Amino acid sequence: MRFLAWFGGLPGIVTLLTATTAAQMGLIAFGNITDFGTNQAFVQHVFAMDTTFQSPNTMWRAITSPGVATAAYVLIIAWEAVTAVVLAAGFVVWLRSVADQRRVVLARQLSSAGWLMMVLLFAGGFITVGGEWFQMWQSEQWNGLQPALQNFLIASVGLLLTHLPARADRGVAAAAEDR
């Protein structure tokens, strides 16, 4: 019954969501590393704005340097990999919190940090910078707004669930402050 209470309760749900998003971010980084050229081309086209409406009022924003686009892409991959590691660490601490409730605070902090990193990448980087600054929304070929929105929503749900108060949290917060 204890497992069922955990698995069906908020801590279990957040633990599994943390694991899922850690795996997702790990696979995203792995895919970008092992198939470097595919999404490198994506970043180069978004930066170059070569498939947008070509308005003279916005084309001054275009960055056509392959070196700058590649550097940005490498930073994106590094951010994805670190996000995966932070979420994986959060998952491990969530699992350990089953035996030691004092670990819930650290688990919540790690998961929150990982999901915040996802929000910054997908909402800040892809939706705001790519979608609006580089006008990615205008491109039929190089428009990554839908996947960015999906990832932003996944991370946002994780953040919301992680910060919902659970019945057990009353004692956990007090125990953490005593340390």
Backbone torsions as a table, in degrees:
resi	resn	phi	psi	omega
1	MET	NA	-33.8	-179.2
2	ARG	-61.8	-41.9	178.6
3	PHE	-62.7	-43.4	179.9
4	LEU	-63.2	-39.5	178.4
5	ALA	-64.3	-39.7	179.0
6	TRP	-71.4	-50.3	-175.3
7	PHE	-61.3	-38.9	-178.8
8	GLY	-90.0	-5.1	-179.4
9	GLY	-95.7	175.2	-177.5
10	LEU	-57.6	-44.0	178.7
11	PRO	-60.5	-40.2	178.4
12	GLY	-65.9	-41.4	179.1
13	ILE	-63.0	-46.2	-179.4
14	VAL	-66.7	-38.2	177.4
15	THR	-58.8	-48.1	-177.9
16	LEU	-71.1	-34.8	175.6
17	LEU	-67.6	-37.5	176.1
18	THR	-62.6	-45.3	179.0
19	ALA	-61.5	-43.6	-178.4
20	THR	-63.2	-45.7	-178.4
21	THR	-73.7	-29.1	173.7
22	ALA	-63.4	-45.3	178.3
23	ALA	-63.5	-43.0	179.5
24	GLN	-59.6	-49.3	-178.7
25	MET	-66.5	-35.7	176.0
26	GLY	-63.2	-42.1	178.6
27	LEU	-69.7	-34.9	176.2
28	ILE	-62.7	-48.7	179.0
29	ALA	-62.8	-44.6	179.5
30	PHE	-59.6	-44.8	178.8
31	GLY	-63.1	-40.3	179.5
32	ASN	-69.5	-29.6	177.9
33	ILE	-76.9	-45.9	-175.0
34	THR	-79.6	-20.6	175.6
35	ASP	-125.9	57.5	-171.2
36	PHE	-55.0	-42.6	-172.5
37	GLY	-66.8	-32.8	-176.3
38	THR	-61.1	-56.3	-178.2
39	ASN	-81.0	-17.2	171.3
40	GLN	-63.5	-42.6	176.5
41	ALA	-61.8	-39.7	178.0
42	PHE	-57.4	-51.0	-178.5
43	VAL	-63.0	-41.7	-179.7
44	GLN	-62.2	-42.4	180.0
45	HIS	-69.1	-39.2	177.3
46	VAL	-63.1	-47.6	179.2
47	PHE	-61.8	-40.7	-177.7
48	ALA	-74.4	-18.8	-179.8
49	MET	56.2	31.7	-173.6
50	ASP	-80.1	-7.5	176.5
51	THR	-120.2	21.6	175.5
52	THR	-92.1	-172.6	-177.9
53	PHE	-71.3	-7.0	176.5
54	GLN	63.0	33.4	178.0
55	SER	-66.8	130.5	177.7
56	PRO	-61.6	-20.8	179.9
57	ASN	-75.3	-16.6	179.4
58	THR	-122.3	-16.7	-175.0
59	MET	-65.7	-17.6	176.4
60	TRP	-63.3	-17.4	179.7
61	ARG	-77.8	-18.7	-174.4
62	ALA	-59.8	141.5	174.0
63	ILE	-118.3	113.2	-174.9
64	THR	-103.1	1.7	178.5
65	SER	-73.6	117.5	177.1
66	PRO	-60.7	-33.1	179.6
67	GLY	-64.6	-41.6	178.8
68	VAL	-66.8	-43.1	179.1
69	ALA	-63.5	-41.8	179.5
70	THR	-66.2	-42.0	177.7
71	ALA	-60.8	-42.9	178.0
72	ALA	-62.5	-40.7	-179.9
73	TYR	-64.9	-42.3	177.7
74	VAL	-62.6	-40.6	176.8
75	LEU	-63.8	-38.5	177.2
76	ILE	-61.9	-46.3	-179.8
77	ILE	-62.6	-43.3	178.4
78	ALA	-61.0	-42.9	178.4
79	TRP	-61.5	-43.5	178.0
80	GLU	-61.1	-43.5	-178.6
81	ALA	-65.8	-43.9	178.7
82	VAL	-65.0	-39.3	177.1
83	THR	-59.2	-44.5	178.6
84	ALA	-60.7	-41.7	-179.8
85	VAL	-66.1	-43.3	179.8
86	VAL	-63.3	-44.0	178.7
87	LEU	-66.7	-38.5	177.4
88	ALA	-63.2	-41.2	176.4
89	ALA	-62.8	-40.7	176.5
90	GLY	-60.5	-42.5	178.2
91	PHE	-59.7	-46.0	-180.0
92	VAL	-62.0	-43.4	-179.7
93	VAL	-68.3	-36.3	175.5
94	TRP	-60.2	-43.6	178.4
95	LEU	-61.0	-41.8	179.9
96	ARG	-70.0	-22.9	-178.9
97	SER	-71.0	-15.8	176.6
98	VAL	-61.4	-40.3	-179.7
99	ALA	-86.9	-26.2	-176.5
100	ASP	-136.1	98.5	-175.4
101	GLN	-60.0	-19.7	179.5
102	ARG	-67.5	-16.9	-179.4
103	ARG	-80.1	-9.8	-177.7
104	VAL	-59.5	-39.8	-178.6
105	VAL	-61.3	-47.5	178.9
106	LEU	-64.7	-41.4	178.4
107	ALA	-60.1	-44.8	178.8
108	ARG	-62.0	-41.6	-179.6
109	GLN	-65.6	-43.7	179.5
110	LEU	-65.5	-46.8	178.4
111	SER	-60.9	-43.3	179.0
112	SER	-61.8	-42.7	179.4
113	ALA	-62.6	-43.5	178.8
114	GLY	-63.5	-45.0	179.8
115	TRP	-69.4	-33.6	175.1
116	LEU	-64.9	-38.3	176.2
117	MET	-61.8	-38.6	176.5
118	MET	-64.8	-44.1	178.8
119	VAL	-59.8	-45.2	179.8
120	LEU	-62.6	-41.1	-179.8
121	LEU	-68.3	-52.8	-171.7
122	PHE	-81.9	-40.8	178.2
123	ALA	-82.4	-44.9	-178.9
124	GLY	-75.4	-49.9	-176.2
125	GLY	-77.3	-56.1	-173.5
126	PHE	-81.1	-48.3	-176.5
127	ILE	-74.3	-49.1	-176.0
128	THR	-77.3	-57.9	-176.4
129	VAL	-72.5	-55.1	-179.0
130	GLY	-67.2	-48.8	-175.1
131	GLY	-70.1	-42.7	-176.2
132	GLU	-99.3	-53.0	-177.2
133	TRP	-63.6	-48.4	-179.4
134	PHE	-93.5	9.3	173.0
135	GLN	57.2	35.2	-178.9
136	MET	-56.5	-29.5	-178.5
137	TRP	-61.4	-21.8	-179.5
138	GLN	-80.3	-15.2	-174.3
139	SER	-90.6	129.8	174.8
140	GLU	-80.8	-28.9	-176.9
141	GLN	-88.9	-39.3	-171.2
142	TRP	-120.3	53.3	-178.7
143	ASN	-111.7	107.5	-179.4
144	GLY	-104.5	22.7	-176.7
145	LEU	-67.7	-38.1	-178.6
146	GLN	-64.8	-50.3	176.6
147	PRO	-62.9	-35.8	177.8
148	ALA	-62.7	-42.9	178.5
149	LEU	-63.5	-42.2	178.4
150	GLN	-58.7	-46.5	-178.9
151	ASN	-68.6	-36.8	175.6
152	PHE	-61.8	-43.2	-179.4
153	LEU	-67.3	-39.8	176.7
154	ILE	-59.4	-48.6	179.9
155	ALA	-63.5	-39.4	-179.4
156	SER	-65.3	-41.1	176.9
157	VAL	-62.2	-42.9	177.8
158	GLY	-59.4	-45.1	178.3
159	LEU	-61.1	-44.2	-179.7
160	LEU	-63.6	-46.7	-179.5
161	LEU	-63.8	-38.8	-177.9
162	THR	-64.0	-30.4	-175.8
163	HIS	-102.6	9.2	170.9
164	LEU	-72.6	137.6	178.9
165	PRO	-72.9	132.1	175.5
166	ALA	-104.4	156.9	-179.2
167	ARG	-57.7	-38.8	-178.2
168	ALA	-72.3	-15.1	-176.6
169	ASP	-65.1	-26.1	-177.4
170	ARG	-58.7	-45.2	179.1
171	GLY	-77.9	-31.4	-178.4
172	VAL	-66.1	-44.6	-179.0
173	ALA	-63.2	-41.0	178.6
174	ALA	-65.5	-40.3	179.5
175	ALA	-65.8	-38.1	-179.4
176	ALA	-68.0	-37.1	-179.8
177	GLU	-71.4	-26.6	178.6
178	ASP	-71.2	-20.0	-177.1
179	ARG	-71.5	NA	NA
